[in-house]
Amino acid sequence: LKLQFLYLIGHSASPYHTMRVLDMVEPFLGFLPEVEKPRTKQSVNDRLLWSGLALFIFLVCCQIPVFGLRHKAGADPFYWMRVILASNKGTLMELGISPIVTASLIMQLLQGARILTMNDNDPRDRKLFAGAQKLFGLVITFVEAFAYVMSGMYGDLSDIGLIMSLLIVFQLMVAGVIVLLLDELLQKGYGFGSGISLFISTSICETIVWKAFSPFTMNTGRGTEFEGAIISLFQQLLQAPNKMKGLRDAFYRPHLPNIINILSTFLVFLVVIFFQGFAVKIPLVHSGTKQAAPQPIKLFYTSNMPIILQTSLVSNLYFISQVLYQRFPSNIFINLLGKWEQPGYSSTGFGSSVPVSGLAYYVSPPTSFADCMDDPLHVVFYITFILTACAMLSKSWIGISKQAPADVAHMWAAQGLTLPGYSGSSAEVLQSHLDRYIPTAAALGGVCIGALTILADFLGAIGSGTGILLAVGFIYQMRESLDVERHELPRWLQ
């Protein structure tokens, strides 16, 4: 709805009017929180220190509960969105990076659709654009915090009271500002990469480590067991009367993380890293010196954006379907959208409902090979949906994010790059050459990302296929950044 609203506003205004709206941000720049750029280039050791400090603050906020909430029993309707939002229910990081991602995505959509025009070479326009994105992020933080309280996620408003409701909104606003500043701190050169990438990958890796080594015990009808797969393995080897049966249970237990899930997770990690290196190099040269300057077109051309967009789409479908089903469980149209049940424990964990029929069920991954055999239509529909959605979203994103052949051709031409045998830097020549590579790389890369997600889900990898792809992608980008400055790294890290 937010995207549609902004789209209609943009289309009802001229480009000149859009720029006037961007100029109206200038009076607010002095009131927005900001991290000053470093006056000198930070050393690698300092950047590692700042990155670690930012991560430490984020993790601490993930463990501090929101003061004043009233715990409610039942499923978490936002459970399916938390993997890509690095959020933690009931804590200061309830919103996670949602406001920043939403603001960034909408601003990119407006700019890519030429609704919001700006000069990338003008420092003032860049400052106004960054300020508008930050202001938009703060507004979204307030709107989401207010909506969470009004929806009753923290208890009935009559029980909480007006003062405590405002205090909860204030806490979430402060946490949103902290996340925004931490992200800006890293992006301005104090650390590596961006805070969003760091927080998402850390959240996913934390889930994997926890499900491997969790010391919590629970009873799923088979006696008391440790939640952590590796700890459970040692428990079975030490306590089970029949060691072979205990070993088999540790590898294949159905309702808790098992050793096969751990091995599948590492297998998917290796496969994703292997595909990250696939690229086609365009043999370019500098137009003046004729020095070779090949440029790669990666297989994962749009990186993780297809799976992020697809996950956002499905997560919103899950959320809407759950809310409607809780209110109107007997409505036939609501049941067509999705019917939900809350088992004692599911593969997604405690506190999460699972779809059992309807559209939400068919776009959700099968939880095991037994489910695949029981309902092959579900498998076929899920595979078709994932592959088609990822391919289409990937091809659409190259135009929105200014990665289309025309945009890349003009960028290379501005850098003085051209194809061998051509005099001068001609954007038209480069574009005709890139038209054969970029759309194919975008679509094929989207299909490969979707296929890897399906593989991870079918194997039962911990953290879901989407989570593993996001984590590996961000970690791989971080490794490439560190590799550029390898000579400045401490010897133990080289």
C-alpha positions in Angstrom: 0.0 0.0 0.0 2.9 2.4 0.8 4.5 1.7 -2.6 1.2 2.2 -4.4 0.5 5.4 -2.6 4.0 6.9 -3.4 3.7 5.6 -7.0 0.4 7.5 -7.5 1.8 10.6 -5.9 4.8 10.5 -8.1 2.8 10.0 -11.2 0.5 12.9 -10.4 3.5 15.2 -10.2 6.0 16.5 -12.7 9.7 15.9 -12.4 10.1 19.5 -11.4 7.5 19.1 -8.6 9.3 16.0 -7.5 12.6 17.9 -7.2 10.8 20.6 -5.2 9.6 17.9 -2.8 13.2 16.7 -2.5 14.4 20.3 -1.8 11.8 20.6 1.0 13.9 18.0 3.0 16.7 20.6 3.4 15.2 22.4 6.4 15.0 19.1 8.3 18.7 18.1 7.7 19.9 19.9 10.8 17.5 18.0 13.0 18.3 14.5 11.7 20.8 12.4 13.6 24.0 12.0 11.6 27.4 10.4 11.8 30.2 12.6 10.7 32.5 11.3 8.0 36.0 10.3 9.3 38.5 13.0 8.6 41.2 10.5 7.8 41.0 7.0 6.3 40.4 4.5 9.0 42.9 1.7 9.3 41.8 -1.9 8.9 42.2 -2.6 12.6 40.0 0.4 13.5 37.4 -0.6 11.0 37.3 -4.1 12.4 36.9 -2.6 15.9 34.1 -0.3 14.8 32.3 -3.2 13.0 32.6 -5.4 16.1 31.4 -2.6 18.4 28.3 -1.9 16.1 27.5 -5.6 16.1 27.9 -5.8 19.9 25.4 -2.9 20.4 22.9 -4.5 18.0 23.1 -7.9 19.7 22.7 -6.3 23.2 19.6 -4.5 21.9 18.3 -7.9 20.6 18.3 -9.2 24.2 16.8 -6.1 26.0 13.0 -6.6 26.4 10.6 -3.8 25.7 9.5 -2.3 29.0 5.8 -2.3 29.6 4.7 -5.1 27.3 2.1 -7.7 28.3 3.0 -11.1 27.0 0.4 -12.7 24.9 0.0 -16.4 24.1 -0.3 -17.5 20.5 1.7 -17.5 17.3 3.9 -14.7 16.2 2.3 -13.3 12.9 5.7 -11.7 11.9 7.7 -14.9 12.4 8.1 -15.5 8.7 9.5 -12.0 8.2 12.1 -11.9 11.0 14.7 -13.9 9.1 15.3 -11.0 6.6 14.6 -8.2 9.1 17.0 -9.3 11.8 14.3 -8.6 14.4 13.7 -10.3 17.7 10.2 -10.5 19.2 9.5 -8.5 22.4 12.9 -6.8 22.4 14.1 -3.3 21.4 15.0 -4.9 18.0 11.3 -5.7 17.4 11.3 -3.7 14.2 14.9 -4.8 13.3 16.1 -3.3 10.0 12.6 -3.1 8.6 12.3 0.7 8.5 15.7 1.1 6.9 15.1 -1.5 4.3 11.6 -0.3 3.5 12.8 3.3 3.1 15.8 2.3 1.0 13.7 0.1 -1.3 11.0 2.7 -1.9 13.5 5.4 -2.6 15.3 3.1 -5.1 12.0 2.3 -6.7 11.1 6.0 -7.1 14.5 6.8 -8.5 14.7 3.8 -10.8 11.2 4.5 -12.1 12.4 8.1 -12.8 9.7 9.4 -10.5 12.3 10.9 -8.2 15.0 12.6 -10.3 18.4 13.7 -9.0 21.9 14.4 -10.3 24.2 11.7 -8.9 27.2 14.0 -9.5 25.8 16.8 -7.5 26.9 16.6 -3.8 23.8 18.7 -2.7 21.4 16.3 -4.5 23.2 13.3 -2.9 22.9 14.9 0.5 19.3 15.7 0.0 18.5 12.2 -1.2 20.3 10.6 1.8 18.5 13.0 4.1 15.1 12.2 2.6 15.8 8.4 2.9 16.8 8.9 6.6 13.7 11.1 7.3 11.5 8.5 5.5 13.1 5.7 7.6 12.3 7.6 10.9 8.7 8.2 9.8 8.3 4.5 8.9 9.8 3.6 12.3 7.2 5.7 14.1 4.3 4.3 11.9 5.4 0.7 12.5 5.9 1.2 16.2 2.5 2.9 16.5 0.8 0.1 14.4 2.4 -2.6 16.6 1.0 -1.1 19.8 -2.4 -0.4 18.3 -2.7 -3.9 16.9 -2.5 -5.4 20.4 0.9 -7.1 19.9 2.0 -6.0 23.3 -1.3 -6.6 25.0 -4.7 -5.0 25.1 -4.6 -1.2 25.1 -6.9 -1.0 28.1 -4.4 -3.1 30.1 -1.3 -1.2 29.0 -2.7 2.3 29.3 -2.0 5.5 27.3 1.3 6.4 29.1 2.8 2.9 28.8 1.7 2.7 25.1 3.5 6.0 24.3 6.6 4.7 26.3 6.6 1.5 24.1 6.5 3.6 20.9 9.3 5.8 22.3 11.5 2.8 23.0 11.0 1.4 19.5 11.7 4.8 18.0 15.0 5.1 20.0 16.0 1.6 18.9 15.2 2.5 15.3 17.5 5.6 15.5 20.3 3.4 17.0 20.0 0.9 14.1 20.0 3.8 11.6 23.1 5.4 13.1 25.0 2.0 13.3 24.3 1.4 9.6 25.4 4.9 8.7 28.5 4.5 10.9 29.7 1.5 8.9 28.7 2.9 5.5 30.6 6.1 6.0 33.9 4.3 6.3 34.3 3.5 9.9 33.6 -0.2 9.3 33.2 -2.7 6.6 30.1 -3.0 4.4 26.8 -1.9 5.7 25.0 -2.4 9.0 22.1 -4.1 7.3 24.3 -6.8 5.7 26.1 -7.3 9.0 23.0 -7.6 11.1 21.1 -9.9 8.8 24.1 -12.3 8.3 24.8 -12.3 12.1 21.1 -13.1 12.9 21.1 -16.0 10.5 24.4 -17.4 11.7 23.2 -17.0 15.3 20.2 -19.2 14.5 22.4 -21.9 12.9 24.8 -21.9 15.9 21.9 -22.0 18.4 20.2 -24.9 16.7 23.4 -26.8 16.7 24.5 -26.2 20.3 21.3 -25.1 22.2 21.4 -26.5 25.7 17.7 -26.2 26.2 15.7 -29.4 26.8 12.2 -30.2 25.6 9.8 -33.1 25.4 8.2 -33.8 22.0 6.7 -37.1 23.0 10.0 -39.1 22.7 11.3 -38.2 26.1 13.5 -35.3 27.2 15.9 -34.2 24.5 18.4 -31.3 23.9 17.3 -28.9 21.2 20.9 -28.5 19.9 21.7 -31.2 17.3 25.3 -31.7 18.2 24.6 -31.7 22.0 21.8 -34.2 21.3 24.3 -36.4 19.4 26.6 -36.7 22.4 23.6 -37.2 24.7 22.4 -40.2 22.6 25.9 -41.7 22.4 26.4 -41.4 26.2 22.9 -42.3 27.5 21.1 -44.4 24.9 21.0 -48.1 25.8 21.1 -49.0 22.1 23.9 -46.9 20.6 22.9 -47.6 17.0 19.3 -46.5 17.6 20.5 -43.4 19.5 22.9 -42.6 16.6 20.0 -43.0 14.1 17.8 -40.7 16.3 20.5 -38.1 16.5 20.8 -38.1 12.7 17.1 -38.3 11.7 14.9 -37.1 14.6 11.9 -35.5 12.9 10.8 -32.6 15.2 14.1 -31.1 16.3 17.3 -30.1 14.6 19.3 -33.2 13.7 22.8 -33.9 12.3 21.5 -34.3 8.8 20.2 -30.7 9.0 23.7 -29.5 10.1 25.4 -31.4 7.3 22.9 -30.1 4.8 23.5 -26.5 6.0 27.2 -26.8 5.4 26.6 -28.4 2.0 24.4 -25.6 0.9 27.0 -23.1 2.1 29.6 -24.7 -0.1 27.4 -24.9 -3.1 26.4 -21.2 -2.8 30.1 -20.2 -2.4 30.9 -22.2 -5.5 28.3 -20.4 -7.6 29.3 -17.0 -6.3 32.5 -17.3 -8.4 30.7 -17.8 -11.8 31.1 -14.8 -14.1 31.5 -13.8 -17.7 34.2 -11.3 -18.4 33.6 -8.6 -21.0 36.9 -7.8 -22.8 37.0 -4.0 -22.5 39.9 -1.6 -23.0 40.5 2.0 -22.2 39.8 4.1 -25.2 42.8 6.3 -24.8 45.6 3.9 -23.7 44.1 0.7 -25.1 45.0 -1.0 -21.8 42.9 -4.0 -21.0 40.2 -3.5 -18.4 37.9 -6.6 -18.4 34.6 -6.2 -16.5 32.8 -9.2 -15.0 29.1 -10.0 -15.4 28.4 -12.3 -12.5 25.9 -15.2 -12.6 24.3 -13.7 -9.4 24.0 -10.4 -11.2 21.3 -9.0 -8.9 22.9 -10.6 -5.8 20.3 -11.6 -3.2 17.6 -9.1 -4.3 15.3 -11.7 -6.0 15.1 -13.9 -2.9 14.7 -10.9 -0.6 11.8 -9.6 -2.7 10.3 -13.0 -3.1 10.6 -13.6 0.7 9.0 -10.2 1.4 6.1 -11.0 -0.9 5.5 -14.4 0.7 6.0 -13.1 4.2 3.3 -10.4 3.7 1.0 -13.1 2.3 1.6 -15.2 5.4 1.0 -12.3 7.7 -2.3 -11.2 6.0 -3.5 -14.8 5.8 -2.8 -15.5 9.5 -4.5 -12.3 10.7 -7.6 -12.9 8.6 -7.8 -16.6 9.5 -7.6 -15.8 13.2 -10.5 -13.4 12.8 -12.6 -15.3 10.3 -11.7 -19.0 10.5 -14.9 -20.2 8.9 -14.9 -17.9 5.9 -14.4 -19.9 2.7 -12.5 -17.2 0.9 -10.1 -16.7 3.8 -9.5 -20.5 3.9 -8.6 -20.4 0.2 -6.0 -17.8 1.0 -4.6 -20.0 3.8 -5.7 -22.2 6.8 -3.3 -22.3 9.7 -2.5 -24.6 12.6 -0.2 -24.2 15.6 1.5 -27.5 16.5 3.4 -28.0 19.7 6.6 -27.8 17.8 7.3 -27.4 14.1 10.4 -27.3 11.9 10.2 -23.5 12.1 10.3 -23.5 15.9 8.0 -22.7 18.8 5.5 -19.9 18.5 4.9 -20.2 14.8 1.8 -21.3 13.0 2.1 -23.5 9.9 -0.1 -23.4 6.8 -2.0 -26.6 6.1 -4.1 -25.6 3.1 -4.8 -22.7 0.7 -2.5 -20.5 -1.2 -0.2 -19.9 1.8 0.3 -23.7 2.0 1.3 -24.1 -1.6 3.9 -21.3 -1.6 5.5 -22.7 1.6 8.3 -25.2 1.3 7.7 -28.9 2.1 9.2 -29.8 5.5 10.5 -33.2 4.5 10.7 -35.8 1.7 7.7 -37.6 3.3 5.7 -34.4 2.7 6.9 -34.4 -0.9 5.6 -37.9 -1.4 2.3 -37.3 0.3 1.5 -34.2 -1.8 3.4 -34.0 -5.1 1.1 -31.2 -6.3 2.4 -29.0 -3.5 6.0 -29.7 -4.6 5.3 -28.9 -8.2 3.5 -25.7 -7.4 6.2 -24.6 -4.9 9.1 -25.2 -7.4 7.3 -23.5 -10.2 6.4 -20.5 -8.1 9.9 -20.0 -6.6 11.7 -20.3 -10.0 9.3 -18.1 -11.9 9.1 -15.5 -9.2 12.9 -15.2 -8.7 13.5 -15.0 -12.5 10.9 -12.3 -13.0 11.9 -10.3 -10.0 15.5 -10.4 -10.9 14.9 -9.2 -14.5 12.6 -6.4 -13.1 15.2 -5.3 -10.5 17.9 -4.5 -13.1 15.8 -1.7 -14.4 14.8 -0.4 -11.0 18.3 -0.5 -9.5 20.0 1.1 -12.6 21.8 -2.1 -13.6 20.1 -2.4 -17.0 22.3 -2.7 -20.1 21.8 1.0 -21.0 22.7 2.2 -17.5 25.9 0.0 -17.3 26.9 1.0 -20.9 26.7 4.7 -20.1 28.6 4.2 -16.8 31.4 2.3 -18.7 31.4 4.9 -21.5 31.8 7.7 -18.9 34.8 5.8 -17.5 36.4 5.7 -21.0 35.9 2.0 -21.5 35.1 0.5 -24.9 35.3 -2.8 -26.8 38.5 -3.7 -28.6 38.4 -2.5 -32.2 36.3 0.6 -31.6 37.6 4.1 -31.3 36.1 6.2 -28.6 33.7 5.2 -25.9 30.3 4.5 -27.5 27.5 3.8 -25.1 25.4 2.4 -28.0 28.0 -0.1 -28.9 28.5 -1.2 -25.3 24.7 -1.5 -24.8 24.2 -3.7 -27.9 26.9 -6.0 -26.5 25.5 -6.0 -23.0 22.0 -6.8 -24.2 23.2 -10.3 -24.9 24.5 -10.9 -21.4 22.8 -8.9 -18.6 19.1 -9.9 -19.1 20.2 -13.6 -19.4 22.5 -13.3 -16.4 19.7 -11.7 -14.4 17.1 -14.3 -15.3 19.4 -17.3 -15.0 20.9 -16.0 -11.8 17.4 -15.6 -10.3 16.5 -19.2 -11.3 19.7 -20.5 -9.8 19.1 -18.6 -6.5 15.6 -20.0 -6.5 16.9 -23.5 -7.1 19.4 -23.2 -4.3 16.6 -22.1 -2.0 14.5 -25.1 -3.0 17.5 -27.4 -2.5 18.2 -26.0 1.0 14.5 -26.3 2.0 14.2 -29.9 0.8 17.4 -30.9 2.5 16.2 -29.4 5.8 19.1 -26.9 6.1 19.0 -24.9 9.3 18.0 -21.2 8.9 16.0 -21.9 5.7 17.3 -21.6 2.1 16.5 -17.9 2.0 18.5 -17.3 5.2 21.5 -19.2 4.1 21.6 -17.4 0.7 21.5 -14.1 2.4 24.2 -15.0 4.9 26.6 -16.5 2.3 26.0 -13.5 0.0 26.8 -10.9 2.6 29.8 -12.9 4.0 31.2 -13.4 0.5 30.9 -9.6 -0.2 32.6 -8.9 3.1 35.4 -11.3 2.1 35.9 -9.5 -1.2 36.1 -6.2 0.6 38.7 -7.5 3.0 40.6 -9.1 0.1 41.1 -5.7 -1.5 43.0 -4.5 1.6 44.6 -7.8 2.4 48.1 -6.2 2.8 46.8 -4.1 5.7 45.1 -7.0 7.6 46.8 -8.5 10.7 48.8 -11.5 9.9 46.5 -13.9 11.8 43.5 -12.6 9.6 45.4 -12.8 6.3 
